[in-house]
Amino acid sequence: MLLDELLSILFPMFLGNNANSIPMVKKLWETNKAMVIRAFCELCRHEQRIINLSRVLDLTQEIKDSLIEIVYCEDYDFAVNLGILAGKRDFLHYDQWLKERIRGVGTPFIKSLVHYVNE
């Protein structure tokens, strides 16, 4: 719990458009993927969500094979927002991802999709 609180405070400052952040995030990803995903989710809950989502998507392009794991996380609102942005940039195939998530998760994921559409 303390680690999550520290990450929620430090991660936004650390992830600015700073080139030094990429090696550190890569190392954190190798060490604890779940922690990085939680930090990304938390980062994107704040006011500047679009900017943060874009930064997270940029980082997924630097961290090999991270996008799929992140858009399959259990924070469905975050996953939907990031997945749709990734699809718009041709980093993710919408059709396959949406079918798999709807089939695998069902109602909670569909609710997040509806919430996204209503925003």
C-alpha positions in Angstrom: 0.0 0.0 0.0 2.8 2.4 0.8 4.5 1.5 -2.5 1.3 2.4 -4.4 1.1 5.7 -2.6 4.7 6.5 -3.4 4.2 5.6 -7.0 1.1 7.8 -7.3 3.1 10.7 -6.1 6.4 10.1 -7.8 5.4 8.5 -11.1 3.8 11.6 -12.7 6.8 13.7 -12.0 9.1 11.0 -13.2 7.3 10.4 -16.5 7.5 13.8 -18.0 8.9 14.0 -21.5 12.3 13.2 -20.0 14.5 10.8 -22.0 16.0 9.5 -18.7 12.6 8.1 -17.8 12.7 5.4 -20.5 15.5 3.3 -19.1 14.1 3.5 -15.6 10.6 2.5 -16.7 12.1 -0.4 -18.7 13.9 -1.6 -15.7 10.8 -1.2 -13.5 8.8 -3.2 -16.2 11.3 -6.0 -16.0 11.2 -6.1 -12.3 7.5 -5.6 -11.6 5.0 -5.3 -14.5 2.0 -5.2 -12.3 3.3 -2.2 -10.3 4.0 -0.3 -13.5 0.6 -1.0 -14.9 -1.0 0.2 -11.6 1.1 3.3 -11.8 0.0 4.0 -15.4 -3.6 3.5 -14.4 -3.3 5.9 -11.5 -1.5 8.4 -13.6 -4.3 8.4 -16.2 -7.1 9.0 -13.6 -6.0 12.6 -13.1 -7.1 15.7 -14.9 -4.7 15.6 -17.8 -5.8 12.1 -18.9 -5.3 12.6 -22.6 -1.8 13.8 -22.3 -1.0 11.1 -19.8 -2.6 8.4 -22.0 -0.5 9.6 -24.9 2.7 9.5 -22.8 1.9 6.0 -21.6 1.3 4.9 -25.2 4.6 6.4 -26.2 6.3 4.5 -23.4 4.7 1.2 -24.6 6.5 1.7 -27.9 9.8 1.9 -26.0 9.1 -1.1 -23.8 9.0 -4.2 -25.9 5.7 -6.2 -25.8 4.2 -4.0 -23.1 1.1 -2.6 -24.9 -0.8 -5.9 -25.1 -0.2 -6.7 -21.4 -1.3 -3.2 -20.4 -4.5 -3.1 -22.6 -5.5 -6.4 -21.1 -5.3 -5.1 -17.5 -8.2 -5.3 -15.1 -8.7 -1.5 -14.9 -11.2 -1.6 -17.8 -11.8 2.1 -18.1 -8.0 2.7 -18.4 -7.7 -0.3 -20.8 -10.5 1.0 -23.1 -9.1 4.5 -23.2 -5.6 3.3 -24.0 -6.7 0.6 -26.4 -8.8 3.0 -28.4 -5.9 5.5 -28.6 -3.5 2.8 -29.6 -6.0 1.7 -32.3 -6.2 5.2 -33.6 -2.5 5.3 -34.0 -2.4 1.8 -35.6 -0.6 0.2 -32.7 -3.4 -2.2 -31.9 -6.0 -4.1 -33.9 -9.4 -2.9 -32.6 -11.5 -5.8 -33.9 -9.4 -8.6 -32.4 -8.8 -6.8 -29.1 -12.5 -5.8 -28.6 -13.7 -9.3 -29.4 -11.3 -11.0 -27.1 -12.0 -8.6 -24.2 -15.8 -8.8 -24.6 -15.7 -12.6 -24.9 -13.2 -12.9 -22.0 -14.5 -10.3 -19.6 -18.1 -9.6 -20.6 -20.2 -7.0 -18.9 -17.6 -5.1 -16.9 -15.6 -4.4 -20.1 -18.8 -3.5 -22.1 -19.8 -1.0 -19.3 -16.4 0.6 -19.7 -16.9 0.8 -23.5 -20.3 2.4 -23.0 -18.8 4.9 -20.5 -16.1 5.8 -23.1 -18.7 6.4 -25.8 -20.8 8.5 -23.4 -17.8 10.7 -22.6 
